[in-house]
């Protein structure tokens, strides 16, 4: 049952809801614009996680740029570049399976990023997520090292 409130109270409730909605929209809008720009300039970030692994807070612009740099460095490793060539279909999909290849920063421990190179299912649902390899990227030297199995 809807309570009987005066028009002034209903106007206040609607105003609070609208103002709250605008604030949330503006917050997300700037975040989404930043994500769009990052993804436009680096398509491999399409499914990149822009939340801090430790506490779930959003990454800063500098951290997002560092993630992109780490992912790009791993993409340039010859074996990874060769592996990524199999995803030559539309939107970076595999012509055979429809799966997509990803290079994604998964975590950071101190000055070292852990970068995951993997595929995600495509057209065929039985095609599992498959890891190609894991790499470490040092934030200070920007050197890439293949992790041991």
C-alpha positions in Angstrom: 0.0 0.0 0.0 1.4 3.4 -0.9 1.5 5.8 2.0 -0.4 9.0 1.8 2.1 11.8 1.7 1.7 15.4 0.7 2.8 16.5 -2.7 5.8 18.3 -1.1 7.0 15.0 0.4 6.6 13.2 -2.9 8.4 16.0 -4.7 11.3 15.8 -2.2 11.5 12.0 -2.6 11.6 12.3 -6.4 14.2 15.1 -6.2 16.5 13.0 -4.0 16.2 10.0 -6.3 16.9 12.1 -9.4 19.9 13.9 -7.8 21.3 10.6 -6.6 20.8 9.1 -10.1 22.6 12.0 -11.7 25.5 11.8 -9.3 25.9 8.0 -10.0 25.5 8.6 -13.7 28.2 11.3 -13.7 30.6 9.1 -11.7 30.1 6.1 -14.0 30.1 8.3 -17.1 33.7 9.6 -16.5 34.8 6.1 -15.6 33.2 4.6 -18.8 34.8 7.4 -21.0 38.2 6.6 -19.5 37.6 2.8 -20.2 36.5 3.6 -23.7 39.6 5.6 -24.4 41.9 3.0 -23.0 40.2 0.2 -25.0 40.2 2.3 -28.2 43.9 3.0 -27.9 44.7 -0.6 -26.8 42.1 -3.2 -28.0 43.7 -5.9 -25.9 42.3 -4.2 -22.8 38.7 -4.9 -23.8 38.2 -7.3 -20.9 40.9 -5.9 -18.7 40.0 -5.7 -15.0 40.2 -2.0 -14.0 39.6 -2.7 -10.3 42.4 -3.1 -7.7 42.9 -6.8 -7.0 43.7 -6.1 -3.4 40.7 -4.1 -2.2 38.3 -3.8 -5.2 38.8 0.0 -5.6 39.2 1.5 -9.1 42.7 1.8 -10.5 44.1 5.3 -11.1 44.8 6.5 -14.6 48.5 5.9 -14.0 47.9 2.3 -12.9 45.7 1.6 -15.9 48.5 3.0 -18.1 51.0 0.8 -16.4 48.7 -2.3 -16.9 48.5 -1.4 -20.6 52.2 -1.1 -20.9 52.8 -4.4 -19.1 50.3 -6.2 -21.4 51.8 -4.6 -24.5 55.3 -5.7 -23.5 54.1 -9.3 -23.0 52.3 -9.1 -26.4 55.6 -8.3 -28.0 57.3 -11.4 -26.6 58.0 -13.5 -29.8 56.2 -16.6 -28.6 53.2 -14.6 -27.5 53.0 -12.6 -30.7 53.1 -15.8 -32.7 50.4 -17.4 -30.5 48.2 -14.3 -30.9 48.4 -14.5 -34.7 45.9 -17.5 -34.6 43.2 -15.0 -33.5 43.0 -13.3 -36.9 39.2 -13.4 -37.3 36.7 -10.6 -36.7 37.3 -8.8 -33.3 40.4 -10.9 -32.7 38.6 -14.3 -32.7 40.0 -17.6 -33.9 38.6 -18.7 -37.3 38.4 -22.3 -36.1 36.8 -22.0 -32.6 35.6 -18.4 -32.3 37.7 -18.1 -29.1 39.5 -14.9 -28.3 43.1 -14.5 -27.1 43.8 -12.2 -24.1 46.8 -10.7 -22.5 45.7 -9.4 -19.1 47.4 -8.1 -15.9 46.0 -10.3 -13.2 47.8 -9.0 -10.1 50.7 -7.0 -8.7 53.0 -8.0 -5.9 55.4 -5.2 -5.0 56.9 -4.1 -8.3 56.0 -7.2 -10.3 52.9 -7.6 -12.4 51.6 -11.1 -13.1 50.3 -11.2 -16.7 48.0 -14.0 -17.9 48.0 -15.0 -21.6 44.9 -17.1 -22.3 41.8 -17.8 -24.4 38.2 -17.6 -23.5 35.4 -19.7 -25.0 34.1 -18.7 -28.3 31.3 -20.1 -30.4 31.6 -23.6 -29.0 30.7 -23.7 -25.3 32.7 -26.8 -24.6 35.9 -25.0 -25.6 37.3 -24.2 -22.1 39.4 -21.3 -20.9 42.9 -22.2 -21.8 46.1 -20.6 -20.4 48.9 -20.2 -22.9 51.4 -19.0 -20.2 52.0 -16.6 -17.3 54.6 -13.8 -17.4 56.1 -11.4 -14.9 56.7 -7.8 -15.7 58.9 -5.7 -13.5 57.5 -2.2 -13.0 60.9 -0.6 -12.4 62.9 -2.1 -15.3 59.9 -3.1 -17.5 61.6 -6.5 -18.2 59.5 -9.5 -19.1 60.1 -12.9 -17.6 58.3 -16.1 -18.4 57.1 -17.8 -15.2 58.1 -21.3 -14.4 55.4 -24.0 -15.0 
